[in-house]
Amino acid sequence: MATTSTESKKSKGTFFKKENESWGEFSLSMIVAILVALLIRTFLLQPFVIPSGSMKPNLMIGDFLFVSKYSYGYTKHSFPFSLPLFEGRVMGSEPQIGDIVIFKGPYDPDTDYIKRLVGKPGDHIQMKEGILHINDVPCPVAPDGEYIDDRWEGQGAGETERPMPRYVETLPNGVKHYIVKRDRFGGGMLDNTQEYVVPEGHYFMVGDNRDESGDSRVLKQIGYVPQDNVIGQAQFIWFSSSAKWWEIWNWPLSIRFKRLFKQIN
């Protein structure tokens, strides 16, 4: 039976109405997804990629990790673009000696840094012959094999791997973690320092790659980190690749499978 013009118009109207509803539903779903992602990033987990070797051997260039925003509470730096919605820290808790934390640079608040917290307000910190001292207590180090660096971008043309001595360092609270040193103990530029007294409201941060880390030992580079600059605690690695982040075509052959979903210590 032939379709009347009225029926054709109704059919077309129904088609366009369904099409418009589909686009509307898709747009709404995208908006909801973006809002959920922003809420997760702001209050729960923030993705972070390791751009340098200052935390080797525990964190390597090309590690993609999640940082828990809720571990230490929230400041303006918890929000995208560090929106000044309030002052101070809310729902805060104290980080512990040995925690690996993300923080905004005191002299460069647009840059995120990742280091190990070794000093709280009032603590006395000093390096003596390459050994970390916290409140005059030396942190013993024990040899523990070698670390092979697969992303060393150093002087040697074409050199991509470099073995480095690895050690286990024990902090005064019993926390054990790996460190590496390029130079002999006492031979590094920051192996013998002044005594630092951590001011009230600040923390002292060092890198695990002791000879290749700009950290709180360099007062004019990072120095003492204000408590409000702390963003969160590094939790686990969800992806890792020895290829540069933009070399996606090399990822399949450069994935470090043993590091996937590895908890950070």
Phi, psi and omega in degrees: 000138183292147179269132180285162180297326180295317180295323179297316179298319180296319180296314179297320179298318178297319181298311182293327179294317179294321180296316179297320179296322180296314178295322178295317179294321178297315180297319179296319179297319179295318180296317179297318180298318179295317179297318178298317179298319179295320179295317179297315181295324184282319189249343185241284187231136176241130177287150182209139177244138182279116184264346185222174184261020186290343181248016173296147007268358186284325176232131185247154175303128182097002172282132174252125186225167176250139179247128180279121181280338186275350186299319185243010182090191191231140172232185178298334181285353175286342184262151176305137180065015178052049181302127183281065183282333177200168180255153177080198182236136178245151181053037187278152171221154188278128172292158183253154174303130181101347178293144171265120188234154172259137180210160175276139180295133180301325181259353182218073187294353177273354183248134175268136177240156175228125182212177176259131181280122180236356181215133176253173180307130179091347180288149175255122184239136177203145172259128177230116181053036177084359180260128178287130175244128177241114184054047178067008177261117178289141178266106185295147176237141180233133179302141180214061175074207182237156174245128179262118182270111182266003177224048177272118180254070186258210187282322187294125180296124178079001181277118183243346179235140179212117177288140178227143176298135179247144182226156170257121178257137179246120180279162183302334179272008177094354179292130178247140178202163179278147166226162172230152177224129176284318182262164175296157178298126183095350183259353180276159182298329182248024180280340176227114186233173170293170172273126179261135174247113186291121181292161175301138178079017182224166175232164178242127186239140173226158175268153179284338174271083198298331182266356183225045180224122169274117187213204185295344177294338178256098190297327183272356178259308176233304178066210181285132185262119177302141181303324182289348178276349180287130182263315182179184183252133176293129187250300182206156178269126180256344177203150179206136180214141177279349176281157174297150190300331182271354179271065185300327181295341179265351185302315184305326182265356185241006180292132176269086188298329181291345182263352183293132179057036179270132177287143184266129178242000000 
